[in-house]
């Protein structure tokens, strides 16, 4: 089975980008959110990366079941 990257509908704070990335890699979404925060504070590119991810990553389709 092929894994697909989607923005999460269930684990979302703003647009579901971090939740979707966390589901894809099988880690806690807090870790992904901390990485984006670190990128924003230290390098200044976290917000830009998040916005690009929001545009590029499709939203989870209705009825999608994640088989782990």
Rosetta blueprint (number, residue, H / E / L):
1 X L
2 X L
3 X L
4 X L
5 X L
6 X L
7 X E
8 X L
9 X L
10 X L
11 X L
12 X L
13 X L
14 X L
15 X L
16 X L
17 X H
18 X H
19 X H
20 X H
21 X H
22 X H
23 X H
24 X H
25 X H
26 X L
27 X L
28 X L
29 X H
30 X H
31 X H
32 X H
33 X H
34 X H
35 X H
36 X H
37 X H
38 X H
39 X H
40 X H
41 X H
42 X H
43 X H
44 X L
45 X L
46 X H
47 X H
48 X H
49 X H
50 X H
51 X H
52 X H
53 X H
54 X H
55 X H
56 X H
57 X L
58 X L
59 X E
60 X L
61 X L
62 X L
63 X L
64 X L
65 X L
66 X L
67 X L
68 X L
